[in-house]
Amino acid sequence: MIRSGVRLLVLFSGSLLAACSSGPPGSSGASAGSATGWNATSPAGMAGATLTDAVPYASGFVVVGAGPDVASGQAGGIWLSADGSTWNALDVDLSSAHVKAVSPAGDGLVAAGEHCTGECIGYLLWSTSDVKTWSGPIKPAGTEGDVAIGVAARGSELVAVSGEIVDLGGGNAENGRAMTSTDGKTWTVAPDIEVMHGVRLGGIASGSSSFVVVGSIESGSTRTGATWSSVDGKKWVPGSADPSFAGALLTSVVAGGPGFVAAGSIGANGAVWTSTDGATWTHVDDAATFAGRPIVDIAGKPGALAIVGNDTAGGHAWTSTDGKTWHDVGLIAGADNAKFVAVSIGTKNTLIAGKPLPGDPPAGLLWIGPLPG
């Protein structure tokens, strides 16, 4: 999954225009019935990179991830584009780090990642008010055993979440943790969150009155989807246990639809839930649309939603105006040789970020499309 923070969209009325006729190097191009109008690209500066998240910024986008390894070891990557086509790596101290999530915060950005020396563990945070000058990495006290989940902003309030690894042998037992800040530079770790013990967190979003985190409760081989909400990022309350959460993993959440919309999977099938308050959730009965296609990312705001996922044929995208009825955009050109990881809508273009199939050399793959007309 993509463990990311909140992702924002500009107004998205209608379905995505469909995919282009050319794909990344080695792709087979568009298949019969796939959409048209997109350009797929593998920026030269992202060769060897692994992308994890994307957000709109100014008139373009920012994407983050792991940059190509350098002689001294691993390094993260943050790239900026004014148009979605030409990309520049930003001057940020990302040595021995990978960046997992990025979120708009006021006029700037906050990014979350991990310290990497072979394996990646230990929470790191960066922030900027203008994209040119960055603070960080900040290492919140006591998070040396944490993995990054995401970060969200509401006004001057920032909340970051992480997963404290408590069972390296088991591979999936984490205790959820939260940190708060008002400037992105000084972070305070919230008290132990007992209701987030033994979980796998997916993402965080901010609404008008609360922050919402989604994920699952892990117990041996049993998994149950779960949500938590907080007014201040310090005290967290579990959401209602909807019956549809049985076997579910919620990977991403945004403010949108009736209030919040969460996405993820139930087994091998993608799934979507809506909520008016972030506490009580309703499963969207659209199983045929998402069958065999686990969802990895969702982006949106009221009246404008998009999700991306993958199946054996490649990446897929869906759009909705209310979070309840979804339109399957179909297979985007070049995505039959790739996996989608993130989606974002800017002021001029739509951006989907992805990566090659397992076994192929790592590279940052991007699909740039027009806004719906």
C-alpha positions in Angstrom: 0.0 0.0 0.0 0.9 3.6 -0.2 1.2 4.9 3.3 0.4 8.5 2.7 -1.0 11.6 4.2 -4.1 13.5 3.0 -4.1 14.3 -0.8 -5.9 17.3 -2.2 -7.8 17.7 -5.5 -9.1 20.7 -7.3 -12.7 20.6 -8.5 -13.2 17.4 -10.4 -16.6 17.3 -12.1 -16.9 14.4 -14.4 -14.7 11.5 -15.3 -11.0 11.4 -16.0 -10.2 11.7 -19.7 -8.7 8.5 -20.8 -5.2 7.3 -21.5 -2.7 8.0 -24.2 -1.2 6.1 -27.0 2.3 5.9 -25.7 3.7 4.4 -22.5 6.9 4.2 -20.6 9.8 2.5 -22.3 9.0 -1.1 -22.9 5.2 -0.7 -22.6 2.8 -2.1 -25.1 0.8 1.0 -25.3 -3.0 1.3 -25.0 -5.1 -1.8 -25.1 -8.4 -2.1 -26.9 -11.1 -0.2 -25.0 -8.7 1.9 -22.9 -9.0 5.7 -22.8 -7.1 8.3 -24.7 -5.5 11.7 -23.9 -2.7 10.9 -21.5 1.1 11.1 -21.8 3.2 8.5 -20.0 6.8 9.4 -19.1 9.8 8.2 -17.2 11.8 11.4 -16.3 15.5 10.8 -16.7 16.1 12.2 -13.3 13.9 9.5 -11.8 15.8 6.6 -13.2 16.4 4.2 -10.2 13.8 6.0 -8.1 10.8 4.6 -6.4 7.8 7.0 -6.0 5.5 6.8 -3.0 3.2 9.9 -2.9 2.2 13.0 -4.9 0.4 16.3 -4.2 -0.5 19.4 -6.2 1.7 22.5 -5.5 1.2 25.9 -7.0 0.4 25.2 -10.7 2.2 21.9 -10.8 3.0 18.9 -8.5 5.5 17.5 -6.0 6.3 13.8 -5.8 8.3 12.0 -3.2 10.0 8.7 -2.7 13.3 7.0 -2.7 15.9 8.5 -5.0 18.5 6.5 -6.9 21.1 5.0 -4.5 24.3 7.1 -4.3 27.8 6.0 -3.6 27.4 6.7 0.1 24.2 4.7 0.4 20.5 5.2 0.2 18.8 8.6 -0.3 15.3 9.9 -0.5 13.9 12.1 -3.3 11.6 15.1 -3.6 10.8 16.4 -7.1 9.0 19.5 -8.2 7.3 20.2 -11.6 5.5 23.3 -12.7 3.6 21.5 -15.5 3.9 17.8 -14.8 6.3 17.2 -17.6 9.7 18.8 -16.6 10.9 17.7 -13.1 13.7 19.0 -10.9 15.0 17.3 -7.7 14.8 19.7 -4.7 17.7 20.5 -2.6 16.8 18.8 0.7 18.9 16.8 3.1 17.6 13.3 2.3 20.8 11.2 2.9 20.2 7.8 4.4 16.4 8.4 4.1 13.3 7.5 2.1 10.3 9.8 1.9 7.0 8.1 2.2 4.3 10.8 2.3 3.8 14.5 1.6 1.0 16.9 2.5 0.1 20.5 1.8 0.4 22.7 4.9 -0.6 26.3 4.5 1.5 27.7 1.6 4.1 25.0 2.1 4.5 21.2 2.5 5.3 18.7 5.2 6.9 15.4 4.3 7.4 12.2 6.4 9.8 9.4 5.9 12.3 7.0 7.5 16.0 6.6 8.2 17.5 4.0 5.9 20.7 2.0 6.4 19.9 -1.2 4.7 16.4 -1.3 6.2 14.2 1.7 6.7 13.1 2.5 10.3 13.1 5.6 12.5 10.7 8.5 11.8 11.8 11.6 10.0 10.0 14.8 9.1 10.8 17.7 6.8 8.9 21.0 6.2 9.0 24.0 4.0 7.0 27.2 3.6 8.2 27.9 0.0 9.6 24.6 -1.4 13.0 26.3 -1.7 14.1 26.2 1.9 13.5 23.0 3.9 13.8 22.3 7.7 14.8 18.8 8.7 15.2 16.0 9.0 13.4 16.3 12.4 13.6 13.1 14.5 10.8 13.1 17.1 12.1 11.7 20.4 11.3 8.0 21.0 10.4 7.2 17.3 13.6 5.4 16.4 11.6 2.2 16.0 8.8 3.7 13.9 7.8 3.6 10.2 6.2 6.5 8.5 2.5 6.6 7.7 1.5 10.1 6.9 0.9 13.7 7.9 -2.1 16.1 7.6 -2.7 19.8 8.3 -5.7 21.8 9.5 -4.9 25.4 9.6 -1.8 25.8 11.7 -2.3 22.4 13.3 -0.1 19.5 12.0 -0.5 15.9 12.9 1.8 13.1 11.8 1.3 9.4 12.4 3.7 6.5 12.5 3.7 2.8 13.3 6.0 1.6 16.1 7.3 -1.8 15.1 6.7 -4.2 18.0 7.0 -7.6 16.3 9.8 -7.7 13.7 9.4 -11.4 13.4 5.7 -11.3 12.8 6.1 -8.6 10.2 2.8 -6.8 10.8 2.4 -5.8 14.4 2.6 -2.1 15.0 1.5 0.4 17.6 0.1 3.5 16.1 1.6 6.8 17.3 0.8 10.5 16.7 2.9 13.7 16.8 1.7 17.3 16.7 3.2 20.5 15.6 2.3 24.1 14.8 5.3 25.0 12.7 6.6 21.7 11.2 9.9 22.1 13.1 9.1 21.3 16.7 7.1 18.1 17.2 5.5 16.7 20.3 4.8 12.9 20.6 1.3 12.3 21.9 0.7 10.0 24.9 0.6 6.3 24.2 -2.5 5.5 22.1 -3.8 2.3 23.6 -6.6 1.9 21.0 -4.0 1.8 18.3 -2.0 -1.2 19.6 -1.6 -4.1 17.2 -2.6 -2.2 14.1 -1.5 -1.5 10.5 -2.2 2.1 9.7 -3.0 3.3 6.2 -3.4 7.0 6.0 -4.5 10.3 7.7 -6.8 13.1 6.6 -8.1 16.3 8.1 -11.6 17.6 8.1 -13.2 20.8 9.3 -13.3 19.6 12.9 -11.2 16.4 13.2 -8.4 14.3 12.0 -9.1 10.8 10.8 -6.8 7.8 10.6 -7.6 4.5 8.8 -6.0 1.1 8.8 -6.7 -2.3 10.3 -6.5 -4.2 13.5 -4.1 -7.1 13.2 -4.4 -10.3 15.3 -2.4 -13.2 13.9 -3.9 -14.1 10.6 -7.1 -12.1 11.3 -7.5 -8.6 10.0 -10.3 -6.1 10.6 -10.6 -2.7 9.1 -10.6 0.2 11.6 -10.7 4.0 11.9 -9.9 6.5 14.6 -10.6 10.2 14.9 -9.2 13.0 17.0 -9.9 16.7 17.5 -6.4 17.7 18.5 -4.1 14.8 17.3 -3.5 13.8 21.0 -6.5 11.8 22.1 -7.9 9.3 19.6 -11.3 7.6 19.6 -12.1 4.4 17.6 -14.8 4.6 15.0 -17.7 2.3 14.8 -16.9 -1.3 13.7 -18.9 -1.6 10.5 -19.6 -5.3 9.5 -17.9 -4.7 6.2 -14.6 -4.1 7.9 -14.2 -7.9 8.4 -11.0 -8.8 6.5 -10.5 -5.3 5.3 -7.4 -3.1 5.1 -8.1 0.7 4.7 -5.1 2.2 2.9 -6.1 5.9 2.3 -8.6 8.5 3.4 -9.6 12.0 2.3 -12.1 14.7 3.2 -14.7 14.5 0.6 -18.1 13.0 -0.4 -20.5 13.3 2.5 -17.6 14.1 4.9 -14.8 11.5 4.5 -14.1 8.8 2.0 -11.8 5.9 2.7 -10.4 3.3 0.3 -8.5 0.0 0.5 -9.3 -3.7 0.0 -11.2 -6.6 1.3 -9.1 -9.6 0.4 -8.1 -9.2 -3.3 -11.0 -6.8 -4.1 -10.9 -3.0 -3.8 -13.3 -1.3 -1.5 -14.6 2.1 -0.6 -16.4 3.5 2.5 -18.0 6.9 3.2 -18.6 8.7 6.5 -20.3 12.0 7.4 -18.2 12.4 10.6 -15.2 10.1 10.4 -16.6 7.9 13.1 -19.5 5.9 11.5 -18.8 4.3 8.1 -20.9 2.9 5.3 -19.5 0.4 2.7 -20.1 1.4 -0.9 -21.9 -1.5 -2.6 -19.9 -1.4 -5.9 -18.1 -4.8 -5.7 -18.2 -5.5 -9.4 -16.3 -2.3 -10.2 -13.4 -3.0 -7.9 -13.3 -6.8 -8.1 -9.7 -8.1 -8.2 -8.4 -4.5 -8.0 -7.1 -3.5 -4.6 -7.1 0.3 -4.2 -3.8 2.0 -3.3 -4.7 5.7 -3.2 -7.5 8.1 -3.0 -7.6 11.9 -3.6 -10.4 14.3 -3.3 -12.5 17.0 -1.8 -16.3 17.7 -1.8 -17.7 16.9 -5.2 -14.4 15.6 -6.6 -12.9 12.2 -6.0 -10.4 9.9 -7.7 -8.9 6.6 -6.8 -6.2 4.4 -8.3 -5.6 0.7 -8.0 -4.0 -2.3 -9.7 -4.9 -5.7 -11.1 -3.1 -8.3 -13.3 -3.7 -6.0 -16.3 -2.1 -3.0 -14.8 -3.1 0.3 -13.2 -6.7 1.5 -13.1 -8.4 4.7 -12.1 -11.9 5.6 -11.0 -13.7 8.9 -10.4 -16.8 10.0 -8.4 -18.6 13.2 -7.4 -20.0 11.8 -4.2 -17.9 8.8 -3.1 -20.9 6.5 -3.6 -21.1 6.0 -7.4 -17.8 5.4 -9.2 -16.9 5.5 -12.9 -14.2 3.1 -14.0 -11.8 5.1 -16.2 -10.1 1.8 -17.4 -6.6 0.8 -18.3 -4.3 3.8 -18.9 -1.7 3.5 -21.6 1.6 2.0 -20.4 0.0 0.9 -17.1 -0.1 -2.7 -18.3 3.7 -2.8 -17.5 3.4 -0.8 -14.2 1.7 -0.4 -10.9 0.0 2.8 -9.7 1.0 4.2 -6.3 -0.6 7.7 -6.1 -3.0 10.1 -7.8 -3.2 13.9 -7.7 -5.0 16.7 -9.5 -3.4 20.1 -10.0 -4.7 23.4 -11.4 -3.7 22.4 -15.0 -3.1 18.6 -15.1 -4.0 15.3 -13.6 -1.0 13.3 -12.3 -0.7 9.5 -11.6 2.6 8.2 -10.2 3.7 4.6 -10.5 6.5 2.1 -10.7 7.6 -0.8 -13.0 6.4 -4.3 -12.3 8.5 -6.4 -9.9 11.7 -7.6 -11.5 12.1 -4.6 -13.7 14.7 -1.9 -12.7 13.3 0.8 -10.4 12.2 4.0 -12.1 9.7 6.8 -11.4 6.8 6.5 -13.8 4.3 9.3 -14.4 1.1 9.7 -16.3 0.0 13.3 -17.2 -3.5 14.0 -18.4 -5.8 17.0 -18.8 -8.3 18.2 -16.4 -11.8 17.1 -17.3 -13.6 19.6 -19.6 
